[in-house]
Amino acid sequence: MNTMNTATTVNTTTAPLRVTLLVGSNRHGRFGPVVADWLLDHLRAHDDLAPEVVDVAGTALPTTLAPTPEATAALAEITPKLADADAFVVLTPEYNHSFPAGLKNVIDWHFTEWRAKPVGLVSYGGLAGGLRAAEHLRQVFAELHAVTVRDTVSFHNAGASFDGEGRLRDPSGPDSAAKTMLDQLVWWGRALREAKEKRPYDGA
């Protein structure tokens, strides 16, 4: 009995965290896939992470939150990737000093899927680098009982940061920021996963 318990503890402690990357832009001609591909390379290279992707542009969720057949079909694809995740990385552009409506809609269709899980934020935009959108998302995820990690990754003047092949012109800063953010995400992801195994989260 003790041997089995020890084996289970070791397995859950060392197993990679399932992390869902939520790509938040659905605007025509969006730049998001360029940043998402760069980010996925970092997620896949991290031994402690096993990534999935939910792309807002590929969803068909109504803003009415009505359980239509179309919404049910879309949720059947999206919800398991959020529910099964131990952690999230949200990639957002900044539209008019905040994050896109499509991203908020996907977030609002779910609740328990976010609870007691860590969220890393990656943003892109013009001079502000999407940081205002990222800060607004912190408030949203706090309401959903999720934990946003402190450090973010932001791309200022994002279009000029990548070349025509989708490679960063100067990767040193973003690569370092991504490592810091993902290391924090792993720490929180493991800590919260272990805590929920001992005592399920039941926040008010």
PLY file of the C-alpha trace (Angstrom):
ply
format ascii 1.0
element vertex 204
property float x
property float y
property float z
element edge 203
property int vertex1
property int vertex2
end_header
0.00 0.00 0.00
2.72 2.47 0.93
4.68 1.60 -2.21
1.66 2.33 -4.39
1.04 5.66 -2.69
4.68 6.66 -3.10
4.62 5.73 -6.79
1.46 7.76 -7.33
2.94 10.77 -5.55
6.14 10.65 -7.58
4.18 10.31 -10.83
1.92 13.30 -10.19
4.83 15.37 -8.96
7.04 14.76 -11.98
4.51 14.39 -14.81
4.58 17.27 -17.30
1.98 19.96 -16.81
-0.75 20.05 -19.42
-0.78 23.67 -20.60
-3.33 25.13 -23.00
-2.23 28.03 -25.16
-5.21 30.30 -25.81
-4.61 32.39 -28.94
-6.77 35.45 -28.39
-7.05 37.28 -31.72
-9.65 36.64 -34.41
-9.16 39.83 -36.40
-8.80 39.61 -40.19
-5.12 39.77 -41.13
-4.08 39.14 -37.53
-0.44 38.92 -36.49
-1.15 36.47 -33.66
-0.15 33.23 -35.44
3.41 34.53 -35.86
3.77 35.08 -32.12
1.88 31.86 -31.36
4.32 29.78 -33.43
7.27 31.32 -31.59
5.57 30.68 -28.27
4.72 27.08 -29.14
8.39 26.41 -29.86
9.16 27.47 -26.28
6.30 25.45 -24.81
7.33 22.30 -26.69
10.98 22.73 -25.74
10.14 22.93 -22.03
10.44 19.45 -20.52
7.85 20.24 -17.85
5.08 21.22 -20.28
2.78 19.36 -22.68
0.94 21.97 -24.78
-2.48 22.09 -26.42
-3.89 25.00 -28.43
-7.26 26.76 -28.47
-7.46 29.43 -31.16
-10.25 31.97 -30.75
-10.35 32.43 -34.52
-11.36 28.80 -34.90
-14.30 28.96 -32.49
-17.97 29.58 -33.25
-19.32 30.61 -29.88
-22.20 33.12 -29.85
-21.85 36.19 -27.66
-25.35 35.53 -26.29
-24.03 32.58 -24.26
-27.04 30.66 -25.61
-26.64 26.85 -25.71
-27.33 26.55 -29.44
-26.33 23.42 -31.37
-23.45 25.42 -32.86
-22.26 26.48 -29.41
-22.54 22.92 -28.10
-20.42 21.64 -30.98
-17.81 24.36 -30.42
-17.66 23.69 -26.69
-17.16 19.98 -27.31
-13.87 20.92 -28.97
-12.78 23.71 -26.62
-13.93 22.81 -23.12
-11.96 19.55 -22.68
-8.72 21.35 -23.55
-9.44 23.90 -20.83
-10.79 21.44 -18.25
-7.86 19.04 -18.63
-5.23 21.76 -18.45
-3.07 22.24 -15.37
-2.08 25.72 -16.58
-2.72 28.25 -19.32
-0.80 30.69 -21.47
-2.98 33.42 -22.96
-1.70 35.26 -26.02
-3.46 38.59 -26.55
-3.12 41.60 -28.80
-4.19 45.02 -27.60
-7.26 46.50 -29.27
-8.23 49.99 -28.09
-6.34 49.65 -24.78
-7.74 46.21 -23.93
-8.04 42.61 -25.12
-10.34 41.34 -27.91
-14.03 40.61 -27.46
-13.60 37.14 -28.95
-11.10 36.23 -26.24
-13.43 37.48 -23.50
-16.25 35.46 -25.02
-14.28 32.19 -24.83
-13.31 33.01 -21.25
-16.90 33.83 -20.27
-18.28 30.56 -21.63
-16.27 28.76 -18.92
-15.84 29.04 -15.17
-14.72 25.96 -13.25
-12.19 25.18 -15.98
-10.08 28.17 -14.87
-10.29 27.74 -11.12
-7.13 27.30 -9.04
-4.88 27.16 -12.10
-2.03 29.48 -13.12
-2.14 31.71 -16.19
0.86 33.14 -18.04
0.25 36.22 -20.18
1.91 37.05 -23.51
0.92 40.26 -25.28
1.79 42.16 -28.41
0.94 45.52 -29.89
2.40 48.90 -30.73
4.36 51.11 -28.35
2.65 49.63 -25.28
3.33 46.03 -26.34
-0.16 44.94 -25.33
0.58 45.41 -21.64
-2.71 47.21 -20.97
-4.58 44.20 -22.36
-2.53 41.89 -20.16
-3.29 43.94 -17.04
-7.02 43.88 -17.81
-6.84 40.10 -18.13
-5.37 39.86 -14.63
-8.59 41.31 -13.24
-10.73 38.90 -15.25
-8.79 35.81 -14.17
-8.74 36.92 -10.54
-12.55 36.90 -10.63
-12.41 33.37 -12.03
-10.20 32.15 -9.14
-7.19 31.71 -11.44
-3.67 32.88 -10.58
-1.76 35.00 -13.10
2.00 34.71 -12.79
3.92 37.91 -12.21
6.19 38.11 -15.25
4.82 38.53 -18.75
6.21 38.44 -22.27
5.40 41.49 -24.39
6.24 42.50 -27.94
6.41 46.22 -28.58
5.99 47.15 -32.24
5.49 43.45 -32.81
5.40 43.58 -36.58
8.92 44.95 -36.70
10.22 42.43 -34.17
9.88 39.47 -36.55
11.28 39.01 -40.04
9.34 37.76 -43.06
9.96 34.14 -42.04
8.46 34.62 -38.58
11.82 34.66 -36.80
12.68 37.20 -34.14
15.25 39.75 -35.28
16.69 39.91 -31.76
15.54 36.88 -29.74
17.62 37.47 -26.62
15.12 39.60 -24.68
11.94 37.67 -25.58
13.63 34.28 -25.09
14.77 35.29 -21.61
11.33 36.69 -20.74
9.65 33.50 -21.97
11.92 31.33 -19.82
11.18 33.41 -16.72
7.42 33.35 -17.32
7.28 29.63 -18.09
9.44 28.73 -15.09
7.01 30.65 -12.88
4.07 28.93 -14.60
5.58 25.51 -13.90
6.17 26.34 -10.24
2.60 27.52 -9.74
1.21 24.72 -11.86
2.93 22.03 -9.83
2.13 23.69 -6.51
-1.56 24.08 -7.31
-1.88 20.61 -8.81
-0.36 19.03 -5.70
-2.49 21.20 -3.41
-5.71 20.20 -5.20
-4.79 16.52 -4.91
-4.59 16.93 -1.14
-7.58 19.25 -0.79
-9.92 20.06 -3.71
-10.39 23.77 -4.26
-13.79 24.97 -3.08
-13.56 28.75 -3.18
-16.70 30.78 -2.68
0 1
1 2
2 3
3 4
4 5
5 6
6 7
7 8
8 9
9 10
10 11
11 12
12 13
13 14
14 15
15 16
16 17
17 18
18 19
19 20
20 21
21 22
22 23
23 24
24 25
25 26
26 27
27 28
28 29
29 30
30 31
31 32
32 33
33 34
34 35
35 36
36 37
37 38
38 39
39 40
40 41
41 42
42 43
43 44
44 45
45 46
46 47
47 48
48 49
49 50
50 51
51 52
52 53
53 54
54 55
55 56
56 57
57 58
58 59
59 60
60 61
61 62
62 63
63 64
64 65
65 66
66 67
67 68
68 69
69 70
70 71
71 72
72 73
73 74
74 75
75 76
76 77
77 78
78 79
79 80
80 81
81 82
82 83
83 84
84 85
85 86
86 87
87 88
88 89
89 90
90 91
91 92
92 93
93 94
94 95
95 96
96 97
97 98
98 99
99 100
100 101
101 102
102 103
103 104
104 105
105 106
106 107
107 108
108 109
109 110
110 111
111 112
112 113
113 114
114 115
115 116
116 117
117 118
118 119
119 120
120 121
121 122
122 123
123 124
124 125
125 126
126 127
127 128
128 129
129 130
130 131
131 132
132 133
133 134
134 135
135 136
136 137
137 138
138 139
139 140
140 141
141 142
142 143
143 144
144 145
145 146
146 147
147 148
148 149
149 150
150 151
151 152
152 153
153 154
154 155
155 156
156 157
157 158
158 159
159 160
160 161
161 162
162 163
163 164
164 165
165 166
166 167
167 168
168 169
169 170
170 171
171 172
172 173
173 174
174 175
175 176
176 177
177 178
178 179
179 180
180 181
181 182
182 183
183 184
184 185
185 186
186 187
187 188
188 189
189 190
190 191
191 192
192 193
193 194
194 195
195 196
196 197
197 198
198 199
199 200
200 201
201 202
202 203
